[in-house]
Amino acid sequence: MEIVAKVSIKKSNFDEWLDFFNAYKDRRDEFIENEIVEKISENEAKVSFTIINLDGLTQLSSSEDITAREKELGIITEIL
């Protein structure tokens, strides 16, 4: 399943978000492939990827460590 997501960064900036996002790339790579991250602005990114395990990705995305950090950074992700 091909996905394109818009990431809005409300309480931080692109570089800080990208550091966080890259910190769990190995975990994401178990569930997705062909990930491309594009900087749109200091407060917005576009991420495209192919899901190979939706249940695993859903579980990862809802894990407490990730959701807590996203809240701190003010991350809002919208599937386009």
PyRosetta script that sets phi, psi and omega in degrees:
from pyrosetta import init, pose_from_sequence

init()
pose = pose_from_sequence("MEIVAKVSIKKSNFDEWLDFFNAYKDRRDEFIENEIVEKISENEAKVSFTIINLDGLTQLSSSEDITAREKELGIITEIL")
pose.set_psi(1, 122.0)
pose.set_omega(1, 179.4)
pose.set_phi(2, -84.1)
pose.set_psi(2, 132.2)
pose.set_omega(2, -177.6)
pose.set_phi(3, -129.9)
pose.set_psi(3, 141.3)
pose.set_omega(3, 169.2)
pose.set_phi(4, -126.1)
pose.set_psi(4, 126.8)
pose.set_omega(4, -178.4)
pose.set_phi(5, -124.7)
pose.set_psi(5, 142.7)
pose.set_omega(5, 173.5)
pose.set_phi(6, -100.5)
pose.set_psi(6, 127.9)
pose.set_omega(6, 179.5)
pose.set_phi(7, -111.3)
pose.set_psi(7, 116.8)
pose.set_omega(7, 175.8)
pose.set_phi(8, -99.1)
pose.set_psi(8, 133.2)
pose.set_omega(8, -175.8)
pose.set_phi(9, -115.1)
pose.set_psi(9, 102.1)
pose.set_omega(9, -170.5)
pose.set_phi(10, -90.6)
pose.set_psi(10, -31.0)
pose.set_omega(10, -173.9)
pose.set_phi(11, -117.5)
pose.set_psi(11, 18.2)
pose.set_omega(11, -176.5)
pose.set_phi(12, -155.4)
pose.set_psi(12, -149.2)
pose.set_omega(12, 177.7)
pose.set_phi(13, -142.6)
pose.set_psi(13, 173.5)
pose.set_omega(13, -175.2)
pose.set_phi(14, -57.5)
pose.set_psi(14, -46.5)
pose.set_omega(14, -175.7)
pose.set_phi(15, -62.8)
pose.set_psi(15, -42.2)
pose.set_omega(15, 178.9)
pose.set_phi(16, -66.8)
pose.set_psi(16, -41.8)
pose.set_omega(16, 176.2)
pose.set_phi(17, -61.2)
pose.set_psi(17, -44.7)
pose.set_omega(17, -177.6)
pose.set_phi(18, -62.9)
pose.set_psi(18, -39.2)
pose.set_omega(18, 175.5)
pose.set_phi(19, -58.0)
pose.set_psi(19, -47.0)
pose.set_omega(19, 177.6)
pose.set_phi(20, -62.5)
pose.set_psi(20, -47.3)
pose.set_omega(20, -177.5)
pose.set_phi(21, -61.3)
pose.set_psi(21, -42.5)
pose.set_omega(21, 179.1)
pose.set_phi(22, -69.3)
pose.set_psi(22, -23.8)
pose.set_omega(22, -178.1)
pose.set_phi(23, -64.1)
pose.set_psi(23, -23.7)
pose.set_omega(23, 177.5)
pose.set_phi(24, -121.2)
pose.set_psi(24, 27.6)
pose.set_omega(24, 178.0)
pose.set_phi(25, -59.9)
pose.set_psi(25, -42.7)
pose.set_omega(25, -179.9)
pose.set_phi(26, -59.4)
pose.set_psi(26, -37.4)
pose.set_omega(26, 178.4)
pose.set_phi(27, -69.0)
pose.set_psi(27, -41.3)
pose.set_omega(27, 178.1)
pose.set_phi(28, -63.5)
pose.set_psi(28, -38.3)
pose.set_omega(28, -176.0)
pose.set_phi(29, -61.4)
pose.set_psi(29, -15.5)
pose.set_omega(29, 174.6)
pose.set_phi(30, -72.1)
pose.set_psi(30, -20.9)
pose.set_omega(30, -171.3)
pose.set_phi(31, -121.0)
pose.set_psi(31, -12.3)
pose.set_omega(31, -179.0)
pose.set_phi(32, -135.4)
pose.set_psi(32, 168.0)
pose.set_omega(32, 172.7)
pose.set_phi(33, -147.6)
pose.set_psi(33, 167.0)
pose.set_omega(33, 178.0)
pose.set_phi(34, 58.6)
pose.set_psi(34, 39.7)
pose.set_omega(34, -178.7)
pose.set_phi(35, -75.0)
pose.set_psi(35, 132.3)
pose.set_omega(35, 176.1)
pose.set_phi(36, -130.2)
pose.set_psi(36, 125.0)
pose.set_omega(36, 178.4)
pose.set_phi(37, -108.9)
pose.set_psi(37, 127.6)
pose.set_omega(37, 178.9)
pose.set_phi(38, -122.4)
pose.set_psi(38, 131.5)
pose.set_omega(38, 174.8)
pose.set_phi(39, -81.4)
pose.set_psi(39, 122.8)
pose.set_omega(39, 176.8)
pose.set_phi(40, -93.9)
pose.set_psi(40, -43.8)
pose.set_omega(40, 177.5)
pose.set_phi(41, -159.1)
pose.set_psi(41, -175.3)
pose.set_omega(41, 178.2)
pose.set_phi(42, -63.9)
pose.set_psi(42, -20.0)
pose.set_omega(42, -176.3)
pose.set_phi(43, -124.8)
pose.set_psi(43, 20.7)
pose.set_omega(43, -179.0)
pose.set_phi(44, -155.3)
pose.set_psi(44, 141.4)
pose.set_omega(44, 177.2)
pose.set_phi(45, -137.6)
pose.set_psi(45, 160.5)
pose.set_omega(45, 172.9)
pose.set_phi(46, -121.9)
pose.set_psi(46, 132.1)
pose.set_omega(46, 179.4)
pose.set_phi(47, -125.7)
pose.set_psi(47, 126.5)
pose.set_omega(47, 175.4)
pose.set_phi(48, -120.8)
pose.set_psi(48, 147.0)
pose.set_omega(48, -176.7)
pose.set_phi(49, -168.1)
pose.set_psi(49, 168.0)
pose.set_omega(49, 175.6)
pose.set_phi(50, -111.4)
pose.set_psi(50, 125.7)
pose.set_omega(50, 178.1)
pose.set_phi(51, -83.1)
pose.set_psi(51, 129.1)
pose.set_omega(51, 175.9)
pose.set_phi(52, -112.0)
pose.set_psi(52, -12.7)
pose.set_omega(52, 176.8)
pose.set_phi(53, -150.0)
pose.set_psi(53, 92.3)
pose.set_omega(53, -175.3)
pose.set_phi(54, -64.5)
pose.set_psi(54, -43.0)
pose.set_omega(54, -179.4)
pose.set_phi(55, -61.8)
pose.set_psi(55, -43.5)
pose.set_omega(55, 179.2)
pose.set_phi(56, -64.3)
pose.set_psi(56, -42.6)
pose.set_omega(56, 179.6)
pose.set_phi(57, -65.7)
pose.set_psi(57, -40.3)
pose.set_omega(57, 178.0)
pose.set_phi(58, -61.6)
pose.set_psi(58, -44.0)
pose.set_omega(58, 179.1)
pose.set_phi(59, -64.1)
pose.set_psi(59, -44.2)
pose.set_omega(59, 178.2)
pose.set_phi(60, -61.0)
pose.set_psi(60, -47.5)
pose.set_omega(60, -176.1)
pose.set_phi(61, -64.1)
pose.set_psi(61, -23.8)
pose.set_omega(61, -179.4)
pose.set_phi(62, -100.7)
pose.set_psi(62, 7.0)
pose.set_omega(62, 179.4)
pose.set_phi(63, -67.2)
pose.set_psi(63, 148.1)
pose.set_omega(63, -172.3)
pose.set_phi(64, -61.3)
pose.set_psi(64, -39.6)
pose.set_omega(64, -178.1)
pose.set_phi(65, -64.7)
pose.set_psi(65, -37.6)
pose.set_omega(65, -179.6)
pose.set_phi(66, -75.1)
pose.set_psi(66, -46.6)
pose.set_omega(66, -178.0)
pose.set_phi(67, -65.3)
pose.set_psi(67, -34.6)
pose.set_omega(67, 178.8)
pose.set_phi(68, -65.8)
pose.set_psi(68, -43.6)
pose.set_omega(68, -179.8)
pose.set_phi(69, -69.1)
pose.set_psi(69, -37.9)
pose.set_omega(69, 176.5)
pose.set_phi(70, -61.5)
pose.set_psi(70, -38.3)
pose.set_omega(70, 178.2)
pose.set_phi(71, -64.0)
pose.set_psi(71, -43.4)
pose.set_omega(71, 178.5)
pose.set_phi(72, -59.8)
pose.set_psi(72, -39.8)
pose.set_omega(72, -177.6)
pose.set_phi(73, -84.4)
pose.set_psi(73, -9.4)
pose.set_omega(73, -178.3)
pose.set_phi(74, 71.2)
pose.set_psi(74, 42.0)
pose.set_omega(74, -176.3)
pose.set_phi(75, -84.4)
pose.set_psi(75, 129.4)
pose.set_omega(75, 172.2)
pose.set_phi(76, -125.1)
pose.set_psi(76, 121.3)
pose.set_omega(76, -178.5)
pose.set_phi(77, -110.0)
pose.set_psi(77, 128.9)
pose.set_omega(77, -178.8)
pose.set_phi(78, -123.3)
pose.set_psi(78, 126.0)
pose.set_omega(78, 176.8)
pose.set_phi(79, -80.3)
pose.set_psi(79, 126.9)
pose.set_omega(79, -178.1)
pose.set_phi(80, -92.5)
pose.dump_pdb("model.pdb")
